[in-house]
Amino acid sequence: MATFQTLPGFREFYPEDLARRNHLFRLWRQTANTFGFAEYDAPVLEPLELYKAKSGDEIENQLFSFTDKGGREVALRPEMTPTVCRLVGARANALKRPIKWFSIAEFYRYERMQKGRGRCFFQFNADIFGEPGPEAEIELIALLVQCLCAFGLTDEDFYVRLSDRNLWFYYLEALGLDEARTRGVLGAIDKYEKYGDDAFKGYTEAFGPLAPELKTAILDFLQIKSLPALEAKLQTLGGEKLAGRLADWRKLLGALDAMGLARFVEVDLGVVRGLAYYTGFVFEAFDRKGELRALAGGGRYDDLVQKLGGPALPAVGFAIGDMTFALLLEQRGLMPTFVQAPDVYCVIGGEAERQAAFGDIHALRAAGYRVDYPMKDLAFGKQFKAATESGAKLALIYGGDELAKGVVKIRDLSQRNEIEVPRAQVATHVRDFFSGG
């Protein structure tokens, strides 16, 4: 056993693992660029108070936090939202709105490890600042769907559950609940899918039991799964707030339908996302089979930039975690197998031939081709075996006869044919081979 091992919950990325990770990052980055999002990055270490200001003192139990050598209380970032709010808030007056940013970064949480959750993980984060209407949610949900579809997933593989914390506030207000009791009910709703009626124990302890007719009205609202059902329910209540909220729902779902994305999105008022800073629409993506944790989650957080010291600025964002998402791709057979193969392998006779080959090797690499060669002298037979096993498409052969004639043999390793070309034309022939010329 090795003397030193990776810490629990942390991951190494050997070349084949890193190739799969880079595949995720590459397609996420390409997709965000097509939507006009700009990429940013930020420090991995932040003041501990930044996370306490957002989530309360209890968050410290989930963090890798410590006192640095300057006496500052700091923490490895567990998420990006507080950081991006700090960045945008610092330059809000100078940034053109809407502000559409994304990042791909690593995060750290000292949590119990389980399938799809480690203590270090990567996330794709996308946020829009400065747009108060559902236009921001339209853009972000479309981006979320495409970030998953880019890998070959379809509506048979995943769906987005859409809910609305503001709608719940207005509905419960119409039922006569004050803000404290409304937040208590939302806490219960957040746990109801997992715990059933036991989810209301916390509410009962704080405020006493809900009246039977009130609990029935809440659970009936929770069962709404379509826009027509939502419209029918809200029309019986009336009120300007609920009517305005219903208009936002129509705009959001209508726009997603116009984009051809309606089949991915389901109304599900059981999603309230327990984080108290959410202020409007919230959404989560899940695999259709229900075998994995949430693939992604997000929502509107209009008050957070100001809470963290910036100006009042509406905001919406979401994050996709790499661990659960990679599990889904593997389950669906959509994670490619990456072969680290050279384009060209050079077979070299001796020291003089090696010196001649070096010029071509460097020129081909400078032109963007992946070129490999044996670092030590080997028999030709072993070199040809190595060339074949490497997965290279071409072998360049530098033998004594070729050196004397000023040529190089180029062998197509799949077709097993070869030609002789003047050394000055090696790069041209390689280029023509890979371009189909």
C-alpha positions in Angstrom: 0.0 0.0 0.0 1.3 3.5 -0.9 2.4 5.6 2.0 0.3 8.6 1.0 -3.3 8.3 -0.4 -5.9 10.8 -1.6 -8.0 12.3 1.2 -11.6 10.9 1.6 -14.0 12.5 -0.9 -11.3 13.9 -3.2 -10.5 12.7 -6.7 -7.5 12.1 -8.9 -7.8 12.5 -12.6 -5.5 10.1 -14.5 -5.2 10.9 -18.2 -8.2 8.8 -19.3 -10.3 10.3 -16.4 -9.2 13.9 -17.3 -10.1 13.3 -20.9 -13.7 12.5 -19.9 -13.8 15.5 -17.6 -12.5 17.8 -20.4 -15.2 16.4 -22.6 -17.8 17.7 -20.2 -16.1 21.1 -19.9 -15.6 21.4 -23.7 -19.3 20.9 -24.6 -20.5 23.1 -21.7 -18.2 25.9 -22.7 -19.2 25.6 -26.4 -22.9 25.7 -25.4 -22.5 28.7 -23.2 -20.7 30.6 -25.9 -23.5 30.0 -28.4 -25.9 31.6 -25.9 -23.7 34.7 -25.6 -22.4 34.1 -22.1 -19.0 35.3 -21.1 -16.7 33.2 -19.0 -15.1 34.3 -15.7 -13.1 32.8 -12.9 -12.5 33.8 -9.2 -10.4 32.8 -6.2 -10.8 29.3 -4.7 -10.3 30.8 -1.2 -12.8 33.4 0.1 -13.5 35.1 3.4 -15.6 32.8 5.6 -18.0 35.7 6.3 -19.0 35.7 2.6 -20.7 32.3 3.0 -22.1 33.1 6.5 -23.7 36.3 5.1 -25.5 34.3 2.5 -26.4 31.1 4.4 -26.0 31.8 8.1 -23.5 30.6 10.7 -24.6 26.9 10.4 -22.9 26.8 6.9 -19.5 26.6 8.6 -20.1 22.9 9.5 -20.1 22.1 5.8 -17.0 24.0 4.8 -13.3 23.5 4.7 -12.6 26.6 6.7 -9.6 27.7 8.8 -7.7 30.7 10.1 -4.9 31.7 7.7 -1.4 33.0 8.7 -2.7 36.5 8.6 -5.4 35.8 11.2 -8.2 35.9 8.6 -11.1 33.4 8.8 -11.3 31.9 5.3 -12.9 28.9 3.5 -12.5 27.0 0.3 -15.5 27.9 -1.8 -18.4 25.5 -1.5 -20.3 27.2 -4.4 -20.0 30.1 -6.8 -23.1 32.2 -6.2 -21.8 34.4 -3.4 -18.5 35.0 -5.3 -20.2 36.0 -8.6 -22.6 38.3 -6.7 -19.5 39.9 -5.1 -17.8 40.3 -8.5 -20.9 41.7 -10.3 -21.8 44.0 -7.3 -18.3 45.5 -7.4 -18.6 46.7 -11.0 -22.4 46.7 -11.5 -22.5 50.3 -12.6 -19.9 49.7 -15.4 -21.3 46.4 -16.7 -23.7 46.3 -19.7 -27.0 44.7 -18.8 -28.2 42.0 -18.9 -25.0 40.5 -17.5 -24.7 36.9 -18.8 -21.7 35.1 -17.2 -20.7 31.5 -16.8 -17.9 29.5 -15.1 -16.6 26.0 -14.8 -14.8 25.6 -11.4 -14.0 23.2 -8.6 -15.8 23.4 -5.2 -15.3 21.9 -1.7 -17.8 20.8 0.9 -17.1 18.8 4.0 -20.2 16.6 3.7 -21.1 12.9 4.0 -20.0 11.2 0.8 -22.5 9.2 -1.3 -23.2 8.3 -4.9 -22.8 11.4 -7.0 -21.5 13.5 -4.2 -17.9 13.9 -3.0 -16.1 16.5 -1.0 -14.7 18.1 -4.1 -16.6 18.5 -7.3 -16.8 20.7 -10.4 -19.8 22.7 -11.5 -20.9 24.6 -14.6 -22.5 27.8 -13.3 -24.5 30.2 -15.4 -26.1 33.5 -14.2 -28.0 36.5 -15.6 -28.0 39.8 -13.7 -30.0 42.9 -14.4 -33.1 41.3 -15.9 -36.2 41.4 -13.6 -38.7 39.6 -15.8 -39.1 35.9 -16.9 -37.0 36.6 -19.9 -33.9 35.7 -17.8 -35.5 32.3 -16.8 -36.4 31.6 -20.4 -32.8 32.1 -21.5 -31.3 30.1 -18.6 -33.7 27.1 -18.8 -33.0 26.9 -22.5 -29.3 27.0 -21.8 -29.7 24.3 -19.1 -31.6 22.0 -21.5 -29.1 22.5 -24.3 -26.1 21.9 -21.9 -27.6 18.4 -21.4 -28.8 17.7 -24.9 -25.3 18.6 -26.3 -24.2 15.2 -25.0 -26.9 13.3 -26.8 -29.5 13.2 -24.0 -33.1 13.7 -24.9 -36.4 14.3 -23.1 -36.6 10.6 -22.5 -33.5 10.9 -20.4 -34.1 14.0 -18.3 -36.7 16.7 -17.5 -36.8 20.1 -15.7 -39.1 20.5 -12.7 -40.4 24.1 -12.6 -41.8 25.8 -9.5 -42.2 29.3 -8.1 -41.5 30.5 -4.5 -43.3 33.8 -5.2 -46.4 32.0 -6.3 -46.3 30.0 -3.1 -45.9 33.2 -1.0 -48.9 34.8 -2.8 -51.0 31.7 -2.6 -50.4 31.2 1.2 -50.9 34.9 1.8 -54.3 34.5 0.1 -55.0 31.6 2.5 -54.3 33.9 5.4 -50.8 32.9 6.5 -48.2 35.5 7.5 -44.6 35.5 6.3 -43.2 33.4 9.2 -45.8 30.7 8.8 -45.4 30.8 5.0 -41.7 30.1 5.3 -42.5 27.3 7.7 -44.9 25.8 5.2 -42.3 26.1 2.4 -39.8 24.3 4.7 -42.3 21.4 4.9 -43.0 21.4 1.2 -39.3 21.2 0.5 -39.2 17.9 2.5 -42.7 16.6 1.7 -41.6 14.4 -1.3 -39.2 12.5 0.9 -40.9 12.5 4.3 -44.7 12.8 3.6 -46.7 14.2 6.5 -43.7 14.0 8.8 -42.4 17.0 6.8 -44.9 19.2 8.7 -43.5 18.3 12.2 -41.2 21.4 12.2 -44.1 23.6 11.4 -46.3 22.0 14.0 -43.6 22.5 16.7 -43.2 26.2 15.8 -46.7 27.3 15.1 -49.1 24.4 16.1 -50.9 22.1 13.8 -52.3 23.4 10.5 -56.1 23.5 10.3 -57.3 20.5 8.3 -58.9 22.6 5.6 -55.7 24.7 5.3 -53.5 21.7 5.0 -55.9 20.3 2.3 -55.6 23.5 0.4 -51.8 23.4 0.6 -51.6 19.7 -0.5 -54.1 20.3 -3.3 -51.9 23.1 -4.6 -48.9 20.9 -4.4 -50.5 18.4 -6.8 -50.8 20.9 -9.6 -48.8 19.6 -12.6 -49.9 21.8 -15.6 -50.5 25.4 -16.5 -54.2 24.9 -17.2 -54.6 23.3 -13.7 -52.7 26.3 -12.2 -54.9 28.8 -14.1 -58.1 27.0 -12.9 -56.9 27.1 -9.3 -55.8 30.8 -9.3 -58.9 32.0 -11.0 -61.0 30.9 -8.0 -58.8 33.1 -5.7 -58.3 36.3 -7.8 -56.0 39.1 -6.6 -53.6 41.3 -8.5 -50.4 39.5 -7.2 -51.6 36.0 -8.3 -52.8 37.4 -11.6 -49.4 39.0 -12.3 -47.6 35.8 -11.4 -49.8 33.8 -13.6 -48.9 36.1 -16.5 -45.2 35.4 -15.9 -45.9 31.7 -15.9 -47.7 32.0 -19.3 -44.8 34.0 -20.7 -42.1 31.6 -19.5 -43.9 28.4 -20.6 -45.0 30.0 -23.9 -41.5 31.0 -24.8 -40.1 27.5 -23.9 -42.8 26.0 -26.0 -41.9 28.3 -29.0 -38.3 27.1 -28.7 -39.5 23.5 -28.9 -38.5 22.8 -25.3 -42.0 22.2 -23.7 -41.4 18.5 -23.6 -38.5 19.0 -21.3 -40.3 21.1 -18.7 -42.9 20.0 -16.1 -44.8 22.1 -13.6 -44.0 20.8 -10.2 -44.8 23.0 -7.2 -43.1 20.6 -4.9 -39.7 22.1 -5.9 -39.1 25.1 -3.6 -35.3 24.6 -3.1 -34.7 25.0 0.6 -32.2 27.8 0.3 -34.1 30.9 1.7 -32.4 33.4 -0.7 -34.5 32.2 -3.7 -37.2 34.8 -4.6 -39.1 33.6 -7.6 -39.0 30.8 -10.2 -36.9 27.8 -9.1 -36.1 24.7 -11.2 -34.2 21.4 -11.0 -33.2 18.8 -13.6 -33.6 15.1 -12.9 -33.1 11.9 -14.8 -36.3 10.3 -16.0 -35.6 7.0 -14.3 -35.3 8.7 -10.9 -32.1 6.8 -10.0 -29.8 9.7 -9.4 -29.6 12.9 -7.4 -30.6 16.2 -9.1 -28.5 16.8 -12.2 -28.9 20.6 -11.9 -30.7 23.2 -9.9 -31.2 27.0 -9.8 -33.6 29.9 -9.6 -34.1 33.6 -9.0 -32.3 35.4 -6.2 -33.1 39.1 -6.6 -32.0 40.2 -3.1 -28.6 38.5 -2.8 -26.3 41.0 -4.5 -27.5 43.7 -2.3 -27.4 41.5 0.8 -23.7 40.9 0.1 -22.9 44.6 -0.2 -23.7 45.4 -3.8 -26.5 47.4 -5.3 -30.0 46.1 -5.7 -29.8 43.8 -8.8 -32.1 41.1 -10.0 -30.4 37.8 -10.7 -31.1 34.2 -11.8 -28.7 31.3 -12.0 -28.2 27.6 -12.1 -25.5 25.0 -11.6 -24.8 21.5 -13.1 -22.6 19.2 -11.0 -20.1 17.1 -12.9 -20.3 13.9 -10.7 -24.0 13.1 -11.1 -24.1 14.2 -14.7 -21.1 12.0 -15.6 -23.0 9.0 -14.0 -26.0 9.7 -16.2 -23.9 9.8 -19.3 -22.2 6.5 -18.4 -25.6 4.9 -17.6 -27.0 5.9 -21.0 -23.8 4.9 -22.9 -23.1 8.5 -23.9 -19.6 8.9 -22.3 -17.1 8.4 -25.1 -14.0 6.3 -24.8 -11.0 8.6 -25.4 -7.9 7.2 -27.1 -4.7 9.1 -26.5 -3.3 8.3 -29.9 -0.7 10.1 -32.0 -1.4 11.1 -35.6 2.1 10.2 -36.7 4.7 7.7 -35.3 8.3 8.0 -36.5 10.4 4.9 -37.0 14.1 5.8 -36.7 17.1 3.7 -37.7 20.0 5.2 -35.8 21.6 8.4 -34.4 22.1 10.0 -37.8 18.6 9.2 -38.8 17.3 10.5 -35.5 18.9 13.9 -36.0 17.3 14.1 -39.5 13.9 13.1 -38.1 14.0 15.7 -35.3 13.5 18.6 -37.7 10.4 17.0 -39.3 9.0 16.0 -35.9 9.2 19.5 -34.6 7.8 21.0 -37.8 4.8 18.6 -37.7 4.1 19.3 -34.1 4.3 23.1 -34.7 1.7 22.5 -37.4 -0.7 20.9 -34.9 -0.1 17.2 -35.4 0.5 14.8 -32.5 3.8 13.1 -33.2 5.5 10.4 -31.2 8.8 8.5 -31.6 11.0 6.1 -29.5 13.3 7.9 -27.1 15.8 5.0 -27.2 17.3 3.0 -30.2 15.1 0.0 -30.9 15.0 -2.6 -33.6 12.8 -1.8 -36.6 10.4 -4.6 -35.7 9.8 -3.3 -32.2 9.3 0.2 -33.6 6.7 -0.9 -36.1 4.9 -2.9 -33.4 4.9 0.2 -31.2 3.6 2.3 -34.1 0.7 0.0 -34.7 -0.2 -0.3 -31.0 0.0 3.5 -30.6 -3.1 4.0 -32.8 -1.2 6.3 -35.1 -2.5 6.7 -38.7 0.8 7.2 -40.3 4.4 6.0 -39.8 7.3 8.1 -41.0 10.3 5.8 -41.7 13.8 7.1 -41.3 16.3 4.4 -42.3 19.8 4.5 -43.6 18.7 4.1 -47.3 16.1 6.8 -46.9 18.7 9.2 -45.3 21.1 8.5 -48.2 18.5 9.3 -50.8 17.1 12.4 -49.0 13.6 10.8 -48.7 11.2 9.6 -46.0 8.9 6.6 -46.4 5.3 7.4 -45.3 3.3 4.3 -44.4 -0.5 4.3 -44.1 -0.8 2.0 -41.0 -4.4 1.1 -41.8 -4.0 0.3 -45.5 -0.4 -1.0 -45.2 0.8 0.9 -48.2 3.7 3.3 -48.3 5.3 5.9 -50.6 8.7 7.7 -50.7 8.6 11.5 -50.6 11.5 14.0 -50.5 12.1 15.2 -47.0 11.2 18.7 -47.9 7.7 17.5 -48.8 7.0 15.5 -45.6 4.8 18.1 -44.0 2.8 18.7 -47.2 2.1 14.9 -47.6 1.0 14.6 -43.9 -1.3 17.6 -44.3 -2.8 16.2 -47.5 -3.4 12.8 -45.8 -5.2 14.2 -42.8 -7.2 16.7 -44.9 -8.2 14.1 -47.4 -6.3 15.8 -50.2 
